[in-house]
Structures are given as structure tokens and as C-alpha cells.
Amino acid sequence: MTPVELSRTVLHAVRRAVDEGELAVAVLPERVVVAPPGPGGCGDYATNVALQLSRPAGQPAPAVAELLRTRLLRTDGISDVVVTGPGFLNISLEGDADGRLVRDILRAGLRYGHSDTLAGQTVDLHATHDARAVVLMDAVARVLRSQGARPRLTCAGPPEDAWVRILGVPSDIPSDISAGTGTGTGTGTDAPLRPVPAPADPTPLGRDAARWALLHPAPHDRPHIGDSQSEQHLAQRETNPLFRVRYAHARTRALLRNAADLGFTPEPGPLTPEGDGPLTPEPGPLAPEGDGPVTADGDAQGLIQLLADHPRVLAATAAHRAPDRLARHLVAVADALAPLLPSVLPLGDEKPSAAHRARLALAEAAGTVLAGGLSLLGIDAPEHL
């Protein structure tokens, strides 16, 4: 059961409770957010839907949570539901939840995290005649499409030729001089996209570095472009977050090629053989000194939680028109993946085991999320770097 499927399952439980008179709620939520449990939580996923329904239902949140808990326990694929804190539902899935997540990612490929949540909705996006604003609008439109929406783009002026050729923005964005003032004639309610402009021309950086430099900072933050600041976006070193993301993806592709040469393929499952100790990675280009061992319940579990959170991040990016959220998420995935990479392939005379195949599958899943996320930002994910 994927996070999206679990969200629908919880929402179905809410609707059934309302239909059968157990909950008196006039307006049901359109969707339920599920995410890895926070401090004090347990299980595979948690949701605060009971807290959201408490006031409109006129019941304490723990009572709403207990009502939903009873219904969810009767659902196939859910092994346990625990109520914690003020009314959080903590849900455990049957069997190997981590393995299922990896399988779901590999099955969906670059479309993992895409949904039809916004299907049928037309969203009008308007940008000022500014390179950063148009790139931001293009990235927002890509993420909105991934959630089922149909964005309509307009700009206060026709995109400059260099923005199209180098920055990769669409050439056919209709011009609407009123878009920059918020008085356009579109039917949507979005305010014009007016990020802080770049202090210098971003096109000398090239498409990938320029788009990252414009999208990674929040729209209200000033991009670091111009003079010596531009060099950091092209540097192939750990201080460059774009390099870390693309390098991590390229490493996963190299591991798949190397594993094929050794005669084994990815297969989701336990990351460590039963009874084995933790995995201690050797130092690597992205593995900082002092990193602890990699275990299924340690560093790798943090990576798994980030992968499980990817659909929520895409939904939030679309809702807030904020590609910087996706960019920061990709950096977090890359940094969480780094300690796992040195333990994926067998060393010396060691034979490939089920644990190696599981680690390879997890690395491939992480690389898939990185590639899919970069694609939504309009940035290439190279096989070699």
C-alpha cells in the first residue's frame, strides 16, 4: 500500500463513518495527509486527520481517532493502528512495508508521487516578465501537472529567446500585459508569481545550473547569481547541493551497471541478513567522516522515510507553488542516500546476497526519486557524472 493508497483508505474510513452517522461533519476533507511518524509516534505512517475533524465533529480528537482506528483495523493491508498524543493515528502496514515501498517506487518509475488529486482543476499561472518568474512558473506548472491539474500560463510579455533556448521555458506562453499587475482575465485565483529577481543574468550558467540557482532558494529569497557567486552552482564538490543530488543519482546508475557485471539484480527485501551486524560504509565522496553504521533501523530508515514522504512533498509543492520545497527534499534524499552507497556491492571475494540485492533496490528507488524530482524542476539527471 503506497502513501497515496493509504491516504485514500483513511479518507474512505472517514466517509464511511460520516455516512453511518458516527461522525457529524458537514464538509469532508478532500484528502488526508499521511507521513512518516514524528517524535513519539510509531508504525509506518501517521496522520492528524482526527485532530482536523475534532472541532467540526464536536468530539474530542482522541475519540475521533479511536473511532477511525476501529475501522482501519478491519482494512486489508493494515496490521495495527495506535493512537498517540492528542489524537494522531499511527498506522502499521502488514508484512515488509519498506520492501513494498521500494517495489512501488520501482513500479511507478519517474511518476512515483504523481497523483490525480487535482484532476479536473484548471489553474491560471501568471508571471512578470522576468527570467526567474518565468522559470518558477514553468516548474510550478510541471508539478501541478504531476498532480492532475491543467495549468494555463501567461506572462506579462513574451519570453526572451535566451530564456527559451537556454533556460528551457516554453516558447508558446501567451503574453498578457496585465498578468504582472494581478488584473488578468484568467479564471484562476492565483496571484502573479513575483519572486525576488535574480541580481544578474542566469543564462551563462546553462540550463541545469541556472534553473537550480533560480528554484532552490525560496521565491522571497535572493538567488546567489553574479560574479563569484555563480561559480558555486557549477562546482563539482560537496558544497554544491545540485552536484550532490546529481552525483547521488549517477552513483545509483553506476551501481546498477556494476551489479549487472557481477551477475545480480535489485530485489527489495531486508537490508541486512538476519543475525548480521550493522553495515559500516567505507569513506566515499559524499560520506562525511564520522558517519555511523548503516542499519535498516538507522540511516537507511531515514532514507526510506524520505522516499515515503515524496508524494506529500509533491502535493505541498503544487499547493504552495513552491518548487524550492521539492529542491530541498531532493538534497535531503541525496544526503540520506550517501552513507548507503558503499555497502551496496559485495567486497573482495564476498558473494552477492539477498541483502546486497535489497540495498541495490533501495539505491535504485532513491535514484528514481531523484531523477523524477529533477525532471519536474526541468533539470537533467545524468547517467554519468
C-alpha positions as a Markdown table, in Angstrom:
| # | Residue | x | y | z |
|---|---|---|---|---|
| 1 | Met | 0.0 | 0.0 | 0.0 |
| 2 | Thr | 1.6 | 3.3 | -1.1 |
| 3 | Pro | 1.2 | 6.5 | 0.8 |
| 4 | Val | -1.4 | 7.7 | -1.7 |
| 5 | Glu | -3.4 | 4.5 | -1.4 |
| 6 | Leu | -3.2 | 4.7 | 2.4 |
| 7 | Ser | -4.4 | 8.3 | 2.2 |
| 8 | Arg | -7.4 | 7.2 | 0.2 |
| 9 | Thr | -8.0 | 4.3 | 2.7 |
| 10 | Val | -8.1 | 6.7 | 5.6 |
| 11 | Leu | -10.4 | 9.1 | 3.7 |
| 12 | His | -12.7 | 6.2 | 2.9 |
| 13 | Ala | -12.9 | 5.3 | 6.6 |
| 14 | Val | -13.8 | 8.9 | 7.4 |
| 15 | Arg | -16.5 | 8.9 | 4.7 |
| 16 | Arg | -18.0 | 5.6 | 5.9 |
| 17 | Ala | -18.1 | 7.0 | 9.5 |
| 18 | Val | -20.0 | 10.0 | 8.3 |
| 19 | Asp | -22.4 | 8.0 | 6.1 |
| 20 | Glu | -23.2 | 5.7 | 9.0 |
| 21 | Gly | -23.8 | 8.6 | 11.4 |
| 22 | Glu | -20.8 | 8.0 | 13.7 |
| 23 | Leu | -19.3 | 11.4 | 12.7 |
| 24 | Ala | -21.3 | 14.5 | 12.1 |
| 25 | Val | -19.2 | 16.5 | 9.7 |
| 26 | Ala | -20.7 | 18.8 | 7.1 |
| 27 | Val | -17.6 | 19.2 | 4.9 |
| 28 | Leu | -15.3 | 16.3 | 4.4 |
| 29 | Pro | -11.6 | 16.9 | 3.7 |
| 30 | Glu | -10.6 | 16.5 | 0.1 |
| 31 | Arg | -7.5 | 14.5 | 1.0 |
| 32 | Val | -5.8 | 13.0 | 4.1 |
| 33 | Val | -2.1 | 13.6 | 4.6 |
| 34 | Val | -0.1 | 10.6 | 5.7 |
| 35 | Ala | 3.6 | 10.9 | 6.5 |
| 36 | Pro | 6.3 | 9.1 | 8.5 |
| 37 | Pro | 5.6 | 9.3 | 12.2 |
| 38 | Gly | 7.1 | 12.2 | 14.1 |
| 39 | Pro | 8.7 | 12.1 | 17.6 |
| 40 | Gly | 6.6 | 9.9 | 19.9 |
| 41 | Gly | 4.9 | 8.2 | 17.0 |
| 42 | Cys | 5.2 | 4.6 | 15.9 |
| 43 | Gly | 4.4 | 2.4 | 12.9 |
| 44 | Asp | 4.9 | 3.1 | 9.2 |
| 45 | Tyr | 2.8 | 6.2 | 8.7 |
| 46 | Ala | 0.9 | 8.8 | 10.8 |
| 47 | Thr | -1.9 | 11.2 | 10.1 |
| 48 | Asn | -3.6 | 14.1 | 12.1 |
| 49 | Val | -7.0 | 13.7 | 10.4 |
| 50 | Ala | -8.7 | 13.1 | 13.8 |
| 51 | Leu | -7.4 | 16.5 | 15.0 |
| 52 | Gln | -8.7 | 18.1 | 11.9 |
| 53 | Leu | -12.2 | 16.6 | 12.3 |
| 54 | Ser | -12.5 | 17.1 | 16.0 |
| 55 | Arg | -13.9 | 20.6 | 16.0 |
| 56 | Pro | -16.4 | 20.2 | 13.1 |
| 57 | Ala | -17.5 | 16.8 | 14.6 |
| 58 | Gly | -18.0 | 18.2 | 18.1 |
| 59 | Gln | -15.9 | 15.4 | 19.6 |
| 60 | Pro | -12.5 | 15.2 | 21.3 |
| 61 | Ala | -9.8 | 14.3 | 18.9 |
| 62 | Pro | -8.9 | 11.1 | 20.8 |
| 63 | Ala | -12.5 | 9.9 | 20.4 |
| 64 | Val | -12.5 | 10.6 | 16.7 |
| 65 | Ala | -9.1 | 8.8 | 16.4 |
| 66 | Glu | -10.4 | 5.7 | 18.2 |
| 67 | Leu | -13.5 | 5.6 | 16.0 |
| 68 | Leu | -11.3 | 5.7 | 12.9 |
| 69 | Arg | -8.8 | 3.2 | 14.4 |
| 70 | Thr | -11.6 | 0.6 | 14.8 |
| 71 | Arg | -12.5 | 1.0 | 11.1 |
| 72 | Leu | -8.9 | 1.0 | 9.8 |
| 73 | Leu | -8.1 | -2.2 | 11.7 |
| 74 | Arg | -10.7 | -4.0 | 9.6 |
| 75 | Thr | -8.9 | -3.0 | 6.4 |
| 76 | Asp | -6.7 | -5.4 | 4.4 |
| 77 | Gly | -3.1 | -4.5 | 4.5 |
| 78 | Ile | -3.1 | -2.7 | 7.8 |
| 79 | Ser | -1.8 | -4.7 | 10.8 |
| 80 | Asp | -2.1 | -2.2 | 13.6 |
| 81 | Val | -3.3 | 1.3 | 14.4 |
| 82 | Val | -2.2 | 3.2 | 17.5 |
| 83 | Val | -3.5 | 6.5 | 18.8 |
| 84 | Thr | -0.8 | 8.7 | 20.3 |
| 85 | Gly | -0.5 | 12.2 | 21.7 |
| 86 | Pro | -3.5 | 14.5 | 21.2 |
| 87 | Gly | -5.1 | 12.1 | 18.6 |
| 88 | Phe | -2.5 | 11.1 | 16.0 |
| 89 | Leu | -3.3 | 7.9 | 14.2 |
| 90 | Asn | -0.1 | 5.8 | 13.8 |
| 91 | Ile | -0.6 | 3.0 | 11.1 |
| 92 | Ser | 1.5 | -0.1 | 10.7 |
| 93 | Leu | 1.2 | -2.0 | 7.4 |
| 94 | Glu | 1.3 | -5.8 | 7.1 |
| 95 | Gly | 4.5 | -7.5 | 6.0 |
| 96 | Asp | 7.6 | -5.8 | 4.7 |
| 97 | Ala | 6.4 | -2.2 | 4.4 |
| 98 | Asp | 9.8 | -0.9 | 3.4 |
| 99 | Gly | 10.1 | -3.6 | 0.7 |
| 100 | Arg | 6.6 | -2.7 | -0.6 |
| 101 | Leu | 7.6 | 1.0 | -0.8 |
| 102 | Val | 10.7 | 0.2 | -2.8 |
| 103 | Arg | 8.6 | -2.0 | -5.1 |
| 104 | Asp | 6.0 | 0.7 | -5.5 |
| 105 | Ile | 8.7 | 3.3 | -6.5 |
| 106 | Leu | 10.4 | 1.0 | -9.0 |
| 107 | Arg | 7.0 | 0.1 | -10.5 |
| 108 | Ala | 5.9 | 3.7 | -10.9 |
| 109 | Gly | 9.3 | 4.9 | -12.1 |
| 110 | Leu | 9.7 | 8.6 | -12.7 |
| 111 | Arg | 6.0 | 9.0 | -12.0 |
| 112 | Tyr | 6.2 | 8.0 | -8.3 |
| 113 | Gly | 4.4 | 10.6 | -6.3 |
| 114 | His | 2.2 | 11.7 | -9.2 |
| 115 | Ser | -1.5 | 11.6 | -8.5 |
| 116 | Asp | -4.9 | 12.7 | -9.7 |
| 117 | Thr | -5.6 | 14.8 | -6.6 |
| 118 | Leu | -6.1 | 17.9 | -8.7 |
| 119 | Ala | -7.7 | 16.2 | -11.7 |
| 120 | Gly | -10.2 | 18.4 | -13.5 |
| 121 | Gln | -8.9 | 21.6 | -12.0 |
| 122 | Thr | -7.6 | 24.4 | -14.2 |
| 123 | Val | -5.0 | 26.6 | -12.6 |
| 124 | Asp | -4.1 | 30.0 | -14.1 |
| 125 | Leu | -0.5 | 31.0 | -13.5 |
| 126 | His | 0.8 | 34.5 | -14.3 |
| 127 | Ala | 4.4 | 35.6 | -14.3 |
| 128 | Thr | 6.0 | 39.0 | -14.5 |
| 129 | His | 8.4 | 39.5 | -17.4 |
| 130 | Asp | 11.4 | 38.3 | -15.5 |
| 131 | Ala | 13.6 | 35.2 | -16.1 |
| 132 | Arg | 13.2 | 33.9 | -12.5 |
| 133 | Ala | 9.4 | 34.4 | -12.5 |
| 134 | Val | 9.0 | 32.5 | -15.8 |
| 135 | Val | 11.3 | 29.6 | -14.7 |
| 136 | Leu | 9.4 | 29.5 | -11.5 |
| 137 | Met | 6.1 | 29.4 | -13.3 |
| 138 | Asp | 7.3 | 26.6 | -15.6 |
| 139 | Ala | 8.4 | 24.5 | -12.7 |
| 140 | Val | 5.1 | 25.0 | -10.8 |
| 141 | Ala | 3.2 | 24.0 | -13.9 |
| 142 | Arg | 5.2 | 20.8 | -14.2 |
| 143 | Val | 4.5 | 19.9 | -10.6 |
| 144 | Leu | 0.8 | 20.8 | -11.0 |
| 145 | Arg | 0.5 | 18.5 | -14.0 |
| 146 | Ser | 2.0 | 15.7 | -11.9 |
| 147 | Gln | -0.9 | 16.1 | -9.5 |
| 148 | Gly | -3.5 | 16.0 | -12.3 |
| 149 | Ala | -4.1 | 19.8 | -12.7 |
| 150 | Arg | -4.2 | 21.6 | -16.0 |
| 151 | Pro | -2.2 | 24.8 | -15.7 |
| 152 | Arg | -2.7 | 27.7 | -18.0 |
| 153 | Leu | 0.3 | 30.0 | -18.3 |
| 154 | Thr | 0.5 | 33.7 | -19.1 |
| 155 | Cys | 3.3 | 36.2 | -18.9 |
| 156 | Ala | 3.5 | 40.0 | -18.8 |
| 157 | Gly | 5.5 | 39.8 | -22.0 |
| 158 | Pro | 6.7 | 37.2 | -24.5 |
| 159 | Pro | 9.6 | 35.1 | -23.1 |
| 160 | Glu | 13.0 | 36.2 | -24.2 |
| 161 | Asp | 14.7 | 34.0 | -26.8 |
| 162 | Ala | 17.5 | 33.2 | -24.4 |
| 163 | Trp | 15.0 | 32.0 | -21.7 |
| 164 | Val | 13.6 | 29.6 | -24.2 |
| 165 | Arg | 16.9 | 28.3 | -25.7 |
| 166 | Ile | 19.0 | 28.2 | -22.5 |
| 167 | Leu | 16.6 | 28.0 | -19.5 |
| 168 | Gly | 14.1 | 25.7 | -21.2 |
| 169 | Val | 10.9 | 27.7 | -20.6 |
| 170 | Pro | 8.1 | 27.1 | -23.1 |
| 171 | Ser | 8.2 | 29.3 | -26.2 |
| 172 | Asp | 4.4 | 29.5 | -26.5 |
| 173 | Ile | 3.5 | 31.2 | -23.3 |
| 174 | Pro | 0.7 | 33.7 | -24.2 |
| 175 | Ser | 1.6 | 37.3 | -23.4 |
| 176 | Asp | -0.8 | 39.2 | -21.1 |
| 177 | Ile | 0.5 | 42.6 | -20.1 |
| 178 | Ser | -2.0 | 42.7 | -17.1 |
| 179 | Ala | -0.6 | 39.4 | -15.7 |
| 180 | Gly | 2.1 | 41.2 | -13.7 |
| 181 | Thr | -0.4 | 43.5 | -12.1 |
| 182 | Gly | -2.8 | 40.8 | -11.0 |
| 183 | Thr | -5.6 | 42.2 | -13.2 |
| 184 | Gly | -5.5 | 39.4 | -15.8 |
| 185 | Thr | -8.7 | 37.9 | -17.2 |
| 186 | Gly | -8.0 | 34.3 | -16.2 |
| 187 | Thr | -10.5 | 32.4 | -14.1 |
| 188 | Gly | -7.9 | 31.2 | -11.6 |
| 189 | Thr | -7.3 | 32.9 | -8.3 |
| 190 | Asp | -3.5 | 32.7 | -8.1 |
| 191 | Ala | -1.7 | 35.9 | -7.5 |
| 192 | Pro | 1.0 | 36.7 | -10.1 |
| 193 | Leu | 4.3 | 35.0 | -9.5 |
| 194 | Arg | 6.7 | 37.7 | -8.4 |
| 195 | Pro | 9.9 | 36.1 | -6.9 |
| 196 | Val | 12.8 | 38.3 | -6.0 |
| 197 | Pro | 14.6 | 38.8 | -9.3 |
| 198 | Ala | 18.0 | 37.4 | -10.0 |
| 199 | Pro | 20.7 | 40.0 | -9.4 |
| 200 | Ala | 22.4 | 39.0 | -12.7 |
| 201 | Asp | 21.6 | 37.2 | -15.9 |
| 202 | Pro | 21.4 | 33.5 | -15.1 |
| 203 | Thr | 21.8 | 32.2 | -18.7 |
| 204 | Pro | 25.6 | 32.0 | -18.6 |
| 205 | Leu | 25.2 | 29.2 | -16.1 |
| 206 | Gly | 23.5 | 26.9 | -18.6 |
| 207 | Arg | 20.1 | 25.3 | -18.3 |
| 208 | Asp | 20.6 | 23.0 | -15.3 |
| 209 | Ala | 22.7 | 25.1 | -13.0 |
| 210 | Ala | 20.6 | 28.3 | -13.9 |
| 211 | Arg | 17.3 | 26.6 | -13.1 |
| 212 | Trp | 18.6 | 25.2 | -9.8 |
| 213 | Ala | 20.1 | 28.6 | -8.8 |
| 214 | Leu | 16.7 | 30.2 | -9.5 |
| 215 | Leu | 14.5 | 27.5 | -8.0 |
| 216 | His | 16.4 | 26.2 | -4.9 |
| 217 | Pro | 16.0 | 29.4 | -2.9 |
| 218 | Ala | 12.5 | 30.2 | -1.7 |
| 219 | Pro | 10.8 | 32.8 | -4.0 |
| 220 | His | 11.2 | 35.5 | -1.4 |
| 221 | Asp | 15.0 | 34.9 | -1.1 |
| 222 | Arg | 17.6 | 36.4 | -3.4 |
| 223 | Pro | 19.3 | 33.9 | -5.7 |
| 224 | His | 23.1 | 33.7 | -5.5 |
| 225 | Ile | 24.0 | 34.6 | -9.0 |
| 226 | Gly | 26.6 | 37.0 | -10.3 |
| 227 | Asp | 30.4 | 37.4 | -10.1 |
| 228 | Ser | 32.0 | 34.7 | -7.9 |
| 229 | Gln | 28.6 | 33.6 | -6.6 |
| 230 | Ser | 27.8 | 31.9 | -9.9 |
| 231 | Glu | 30.8 | 29.6 | -9.6 |
| 232 | Gln | 29.3 | 27.6 | -6.7 |
| 233 | His | 26.5 | 26.3 | -8.9 |
| 234 | Leu | 29.0 | 24.8 | -11.4 |
| 235 | Ala | 31.4 | 23.4 | -8.9 |
| 236 | Gln | 31.6 | 19.6 | -8.7 |
| 237 | Arg | 32.1 | 19.4 | -5.0 |
| 238 | Glu | 30.0 | 18.6 | -1.9 |
| 239 | Thr | 29.3 | 22.3 | -1.1 |
| 240 | Asn | 27.2 | 22.4 | -4.2 |
| 241 | Pro | 23.8 | 20.9 | -3.4 |
| 242 | Leu | 22.9 | 20.4 | -7.1 |
| 243 | Phe | 26.1 | 18.4 | -7.6 |
| 244 | Arg | 25.3 | 16.3 | -4.5 |
| 245 | Val | 21.8 | 15.4 | -6.0 |
| 246 | Arg | 23.1 | 14.7 | -9.5 |
| 247 | Tyr | 26.1 | 12.8 | -8.2 |
| 248 | Ala | 24.0 | 10.6 | -6.0 |
| 249 | His | 21.7 | 9.8 | -8.9 |
| 250 | Ala | 24.7 | 9.0 | -11.2 |
| 251 | Arg | 26.1 | 6.7 | -8.4 |
| 252 | Thr | 22.9 | 4.7 | -8.3 |
| 253 | Arg | 23.0 | 4.2 | -12.1 |
| 254 | Ala | 26.7 | 3.1 | -11.9 |
| 255 | Leu | 25.9 | 0.6 | -9.1 |
| 256 | Leu | 23.2 | -1.0 | -11.3 |
| 257 | Arg | 25.7 | -1.4 | -14.1 |
| 258 | Asn | 28.3 | -2.8 | -11.8 |
| 259 | Ala | 25.8 | -5.2 | -10.2 |
| 260 | Ala | 24.8 | -6.4 | -13.7 |
| 261 | Asp | 28.5 | -7.1 | -14.4 |
| 262 | Leu | 28.6 | -9.2 | -11.2 |
| 263 | Gly | 25.5 | -11.1 | -12.2 |
| 264 | Phe | 22.9 | -9.8 | -9.8 |
| 265 | Thr | 19.9 | -7.5 | -9.9 |
| 266 | Pro | 17.9 | -5.4 | -7.4 |
| 267 | Glu | 15.3 | -7.2 | -5.3 |
| 268 | Pro | 13.5 | -5.4 | -2.4 |
| 269 | Gly | 13.8 | -7.0 | 1.0 |
| 270 | Pro | 15.7 | -6.8 | 4.3 |
| 271 | Leu | 18.8 | -4.7 | 4.1 |
| 272 | Thr | 20.9 | -6.8 | 6.5 |
| 273 | Pro | 20.9 | -10.6 | 6.7 |
| 274 | Glu | 19.3 | -11.9 | 9.9 |
| 275 | Gly | 21.8 | -12.0 | 12.7 |
| 276 | Asp | 24.3 | -9.8 | 10.9 |
| 277 | Gly | 25.7 | -6.7 | 12.4 |
| 278 | Pro | 25.2 | -3.2 | 11.0 |
| 279 | Leu | 26.7 | -2.1 | 7.8 |
| 280 | Thr | 29.7 | 0.1 | 8.2 |
| 281 | Pro | 30.4 | 2.1 | 5.0 |
| 282 | Glu | 33.8 | 3.0 | 3.8 |
| 283 | Pro | 34.5 | 6.7 | 3.3 |
| 284 | Gly | 33.2 | 7.9 | 0.0 |
| 285 | Pro | 32.9 | 11.3 | -1.8 |
| 286 | Leu | 29.6 | 12.0 | -0.2 |
| 287 | Ala | 30.0 | 10.1 | 3.0 |
| 288 | Pro | 31.3 | 12.6 | 5.6 |
| 289 | Glu | 33.9 | 11.4 | 8.1 |
| 290 | Gly | 32.4 | 10.1 | 11.3 |
| 291 | Asp | 29.3 | 8.6 | 9.7 |
| 292 | Gly | 27.9 | 5.8 | 11.8 |
| 293 | Pro | 26.9 | 2.4 | 10.6 |
| 294 | Val | 24.1 | 1.9 | 8.2 |
| 295 | Thr | 21.3 | -0.2 | 9.5 |
| 296 | Ala | 17.7 | -0.8 | 8.4 |
| 297 | Asp | 16.6 | 1.0 | 11.5 |
| 298 | Gly | 19.2 | 3.8 | 11.3 |
| 299 | Asp | 20.5 | 5.8 | 8.4 |
| 300 | Ala | 18.7 | 3.6 | 5.8 |
| 301 | Gln | 15.4 | 4.0 | 7.7 |
| 302 | Gly | 15.8 | 7.8 | 7.4 |
| 303 | Leu | 16.2 | 7.4 | 3.6 |
| 304 | Ile | 13.1 | 5.2 | 3.4 |
| 305 | Gln | 11.1 | 7.7 | 5.3 |
| 306 | Leu | 12.2 | 10.5 | 2.9 |
| 307 | Leu | 11.2 | 8.3 | -0.1 |
| 308 | Ala | 7.8 | 7.6 | 1.5 |
| 309 | Asp | 7.3 | 11.3 | 2.0 |
| 310 | His | 8.0 | 12.2 | -1.6 |
| 311 | Pro | 4.3 | 12.1 | -2.7 |
| 312 | Arg | 3.4 | 14.5 | 0.2 |
| 313 | Val | 6.3 | 16.9 | -0.9 |
| 314 | Leu | 5.0 | 17.0 | -4.5 |
| 315 | Ala | 1.5 | 17.7 | -3.3 |
| 316 | Ala | 2.8 | 20.5 | -1.0 |
| 317 | Thr | 4.9 | 21.9 | -3.8 |
| 318 | Ala | 1.9 | 22.1 | -6.0 |
| 319 | Ala | -0.4 | 23.6 | -3.3 |
| 320 | His | 2.1 | 26.3 | -2.3 |
| 321 | Arg | 3.5 | 27.0 | -5.7 |
| 322 | Ala | 7.0 | 26.4 | -4.2 |
| 323 | Pro | 9.5 | 24.3 | -6.2 |
| 324 | Asp | 12.1 | 25.1 | -3.5 |
| 325 | Arg | 10.3 | 22.6 | -1.3 |
| 326 | Leu | 11.0 | 19.9 | -3.9 |
| 327 | Ala | 14.6 | 21.0 | -4.4 |
| 328 | Arg | 15.3 | 20.9 | -0.6 |
| 329 | His | 13.7 | 17.4 | -0.5 |
| 330 | Leu | 15.9 | 16.1 | -3.2 |
| 331 | Val | 19.0 | 17.4 | -1.4 |
| 332 | Ala | 17.8 | 15.6 | 1.8 |
| 333 | Val | 17.3 | 12.3 | -0.2 |
| 334 | Ala | 20.7 | 12.6 | -1.8 |
| 335 | Asp | 22.4 | 13.2 | 1.6 |
| 336 | Ala | 20.5 | 10.3 | 3.2 |
| 337 | Leu | 21.5 | 8.0 | 0.4 |
| 338 | Ala | 25.2 | 8.7 | 0.5 |
| 339 | Pro | 26.1 | 6.5 | 3.5 |
| 340 | Leu | 24.3 | 3.5 | 2.0 |
| 341 | Leu | 26.1 | 3.6 | -1.4 |
| 342 | Pro | 29.5 | 2.0 | -0.3 |
| 343 | Ser | 27.7 | -1.1 | 1.1 |
| 344 | Val | 25.6 | -1.9 | -1.9 |
| 345 | Leu | 28.1 | -4.1 | -3.8 |
| 346 | Pro | 29.9 | -7.1 | -2.3 |
| 347 | Leu | 33.6 | -6.6 | -1.4 |
| 348 | Gly | 36.5 | -8.8 | -2.3 |
| 349 | Asp | 35.5 | -12.4 | -2.5 |
| 350 | Glu | 32.1 | -11.8 | -1.0 |
| 351 | Lys | 29.2 | -13.3 | -2.9 |
| 352 | Pro | 26.1 | -11.2 | -3.7 |
| 353 | Ser | 23.5 | -11.9 | -1.1 |
| 354 | Ala | 19.8 | -11.1 | -0.7 |
| 355 | Ala | 20.9 | -8.1 | 1.4 |
| 356 | His | 23.0 | -6.8 | -1.4 |
| 357 | Arg | 20.1 | -7.1 | -3.8 |
| 358 | Ala | 17.8 | -5.3 | -1.3 |
| 359 | Arg | 20.3 | -2.4 | -0.9 |
| 360 | Leu | 20.7 | -2.2 | -4.7 |
| 361 | Ala | 16.9 | -1.9 | -5.0 |
| 362 | Leu | 16.7 | 0.8 | -2.3 |
| 363 | Ala | 19.5 | 2.7 | -4.1 |
| 364 | Glu | 17.7 | 2.4 | -7.4 |
| 365 | Ala | 14.5 | 3.6 | -5.8 |
| 366 | Ala | 16.3 | 6.6 | -4.3 |
| 367 | Gly | 17.9 | 7.4 | -7.7 |
| 368 | Thr | 14.4 | 7.1 | -9.3 |
| 369 | Val | 13.0 | 9.7 | -6.9 |
| 370 | Leu | 16.0 | 12.0 | -7.6 |
| 371 | Ala | 15.6 | 11.7 | -11.3 |
| 372 | Gly | 11.8 | 12.2 | -11.2 |
| 373 | Gly | 12.2 | 15.3 | -9.0 |
| 374 | Leu | 14.9 | 16.8 | -11.1 |
| 375 | Ser | 12.7 | 16.3 | -14.2 |
| 376 | Leu | 9.9 | 18.2 | -12.6 |
| 377 | Leu | 12.3 | 21.1 | -11.9 |
| 378 | Gly | 13.3 | 20.9 | -15.6 |
| 379 | Ile | 16.8 | 19.7 | -14.8 |
| 380 | Asp | 18.7 | 16.8 | -16.3 |
| 381 | Ala | 19.6 | 13.7 | -14.2 |
| 382 | Pro | 22.8 | 12.4 | -16.0 |
| 383 | Glu | 23.7 | 8.7 | -16.0 |
| 384 | His | 27.3 | 9.6 | -15.7 |
| 385 | Leu | 28.9 | 12.4 | -13.8 |
